[in-house]
Amino acid sequence: MPLNVQDKKAIVADVGAQLAGAQTVVLAEYRGIPVEQLTKLRASARDQGVYLRVLKNTLARRAAQGTQFEPLADSMVGPLIYGISADPIASAKVLQNFAKTQDKLVITAGLYNGKLLDVAGVKALATIPSREELLSKLLGVMQAPVSAMARVLGAVAAQKAAGAPAPVAAAPVTEAAPAAVAAEAAPEATAEPAAAAPEAGTEANETPAAE
């Protein structure tokens, strides 16, 4: 069903709004791809925040006019699907990943940061890790020394636990225990025997004669 003037204006306005906030646009031919496969591609693009749409090239040129994507006008030829993303890598990655499993999707051109990209340029852009991937790798690098140290400390603790002597059981309390305590509390006996008591008839203050 042909589009009327109002429909065309609405499409141009919608695509123009997407281009205004985009960093990258990728063009790809989709001739002969089954509808169910295109549906899967659209779902993947939606999950990655990519605006994906089959467009009439005349409307796409009109939407791109006056934007940084206007240089793509000469590449807008044939049945094209347009991938538009604010993320600099997302549109290239989504279309390139799909092209790996569906050879009927043929990337033809792209534009990133004001620079035209050929097929090789789009593929190279698609290989760059996304922000989430980079953050994940950075987190892994930051956590690696911490996890290694935790493993070392855990091994040391386990080794100490295995080699530690068993705790000594407390001795049972018996009736003799008070006597033992009393003995410990009493002063130690002197090495020499105590002086003999004076013989009967000797005054207490009389010093015995030396032998």
C-alpha positions in Angstrom: 0.0 0.0 0.0 1.6 3.3 -1.1 2.3 5.9 1.6 0.4 9.1 1.6 2.0 12.5 2.2 1.3 12.5 6.0 2.8 9.0 6.4 5.9 10.1 4.6 6.3 13.2 6.8 5.8 11.1 9.9 8.5 8.7 8.8 11.0 11.4 8.0 10.3 13.1 11.3 10.8 9.8 13.2 14.0 8.9 11.4 15.3 12.5 11.7 14.7 12.4 15.5 16.7 9.1 15.7 19.6 10.6 13.6 19.7 13.7 15.8 20.9 11.6 18.8 22.9 9.0 16.9 26.6 8.4 16.5 26.5 5.6 14.0 24.4 4.5 11.0 24.9 1.2 9.2 23.3 0.3 5.9 22.7 -3.3 4.8 20.9 -5.1 2.0 18.3 -7.6 3.2 17.1 -9.1 -0.1 15.7 -12.6 0.3 15.8 -12.8 4.1 12.7 -14.6 5.5 10.3 -12.5 7.6 10.9 -14.6 10.7 14.6 -14.0 10.5 14.1 -10.2 10.2 11.8 -10.4 13.2 14.7 -12.0 15.2 17.1 -9.3 13.9 14.7 -6.6 15.0 14.4 -8.2 18.5 18.2 -8.3 18.8 18.5 -4.7 17.7 15.8 -3.6 20.2 17.6 -5.4 23.1 20.8 -3.5 22.2 19.1 -0.1 21.9 19.4 0.0 18.1 16.8 1.7 15.9 16.4 -0.8 13.0 14.0 -0.1 10.1 13.5 -0.8 6.4 13.2 2.5 4.7 12.6 3.9 1.3 15.9 5.5 0.3 14.2 8.8 -0.8 12.8 9.2 2.7 16.1 8.3 4.4 17.9 10.9 2.3 15.4 13.5 3.3 15.7 12.6 7.0 19.5 12.7 6.7 19.6 16.1 4.9 21.4 18.7 7.0 22.8 16.1 9.5 26.2 14.6 9.9 24.8 11.5 8.1 24.1 13.3 4.8 27.3 11.9 3.2 25.6 8.5 3.2 23.1 9.6 0.6 25.2 8.2 -2.3 25.2 4.8 -0.6 21.4 4.7 -0.1 20.7 2.4 -3.1 18.8 -0.8 -3.3 16.6 -2.5 -0.7 18.2 -1.4 2.6 17.7 -1.8 6.2 19.0 1.0 8.4 20.6 0.5 11.8 20.8 3.7 13.8 22.3 3.9 17.3 23.5 6.4 19.9 26.0 3.9 21.0 29.0 4.1 18.6 29.3 0.4 18.2 25.9 -1.1 18.8 24.4 -0.8 15.3 27.5 -2.2 13.6 27.7 -5.1 16.1 24.1 -6.1 15.7 24.1 -6.2 11.9 27.6 -7.8 11.7 26.7 -10.5 14.2 23.5 -11.3 12.2 25.4 -11.3 8.9 27.6 -14.1 10.3 24.6 -16.4 10.5 22.6 -15.0 7.5 24.6 -14.5 4.4 21.7 -12.8 2.7 22.2 -9.7 4.9 25.0 -7.8 3.2 26.5 -4.7 4.9 27.1 -2.0 2.3 28.2 1.1 4.2 28.2 3.1 7.4 29.1 6.3 9.0 30.6 6.9 12.5 31.7 10.2 14.0 31.3 12.0 10.7 33.4 9.5 8.8 32.2 7.3 6.0 32.9 3.6 6.5 33.1 0.9 3.9 32.3 -2.8 4.6 35.7 -3.4 6.2 35.3 -0.3 8.3 31.9 -1.4 9.6 33.2 -4.9 10.4 36.2 -3.4 12.3 33.9 -1.2 14.3 31.8 -4.2 15.2 34.8 -5.9 16.7 35.4 -3.2 19.3 34.2 -4.3 22.8 31.1 -2.5 24.0 31.1 -0.3 27.1 29.6 -3.1 29.1 32.2 -5.6 27.9 35.0 -3.2 28.8 33.6 -2.5 32.2 33.2 -6.3 32.8 36.9 -6.9 31.8 38.1 -4.0 34.0 36.1 -5.3 36.9 37.7 -8.8 36.4 41.2 -7.3 36.3 40.5 -5.3 39.5 39.1 -8.3 41.3 41.8 -10.8 40.2 44.5 -9.8 42.8 41.8 -9.7 45.6 40.5 -13.2 44.7 44.1 -14.5 44.5 45.0 -13.1 47.9 41.8 -14.5 49.4 42.7 -18.0 48.1 46.2 -17.7 49.6 44.9 -16.6 53.0 42.3 -19.4 52.9 45.0 -22.0 52.2 47.2 -20.7 55.0 44.2 -20.8 57.4 43.4 -24.3 56.4 47.0 -25.4 56.9 47.2 -23.9 60.3 43.9 -25.5 61.3 45.2 -28.9 60.2 48.5 -28.6 62.1 47.2 -27.1 65.3 47.4 -29.3 68.5 44.2 -30.6 69.8 42.9 -28.6 72.8 43.7 -30.3 76.3 40.6 -31.5 78.1 40.0 -30.0 81.5 40.9 -32.3 84.4 37.9 -33.5 86.4 37.4 -32.0 89.8 37.9 -34.5 92.6 37.7 -34.3 96.4 41.5 -34.0 96.5 41.5 -30.9 94.5 41.1 -28.5 97.5 44.1 -30.1 99.1 46.2 -29.7 96.0 45.2 -26.1 95.8 46.1 -25.6 99.4 49.5 -27.2 98.9 50.3 -24.9 96.0 49.3 -21.9 98.1 51.5 -23.0 101.1 55.1 -21.8 101.1 57.7 -24.2 99.8 59.6 -26.2 102.4 63.2 -25.0 103.0 66.1 -27.2 101.9 67.5 -27.5 105.4 65.6 -29.1 108.3 64.1 -26.9 110.9 66.3 -26.2 114.0 65.7 -28.7 116.8 63.9 -27.5 119.9 66.2 -26.8 122.8 66.7 -29.6 125.3 64.9 -29.5 128.5 66.5 -27.3 131.1 68.2 -25.1 128.6 67.0 -21.5 128.6 65.4 -20.3 125.5 67.7 -17.4 125.2 70.9 -19.5 125.7 73.0 -19.8 122.6 74.2 -23.4 122.1 78.0 -23.7 122.1 79.7 -24.2 118.8 81.1 -27.7 118.2 
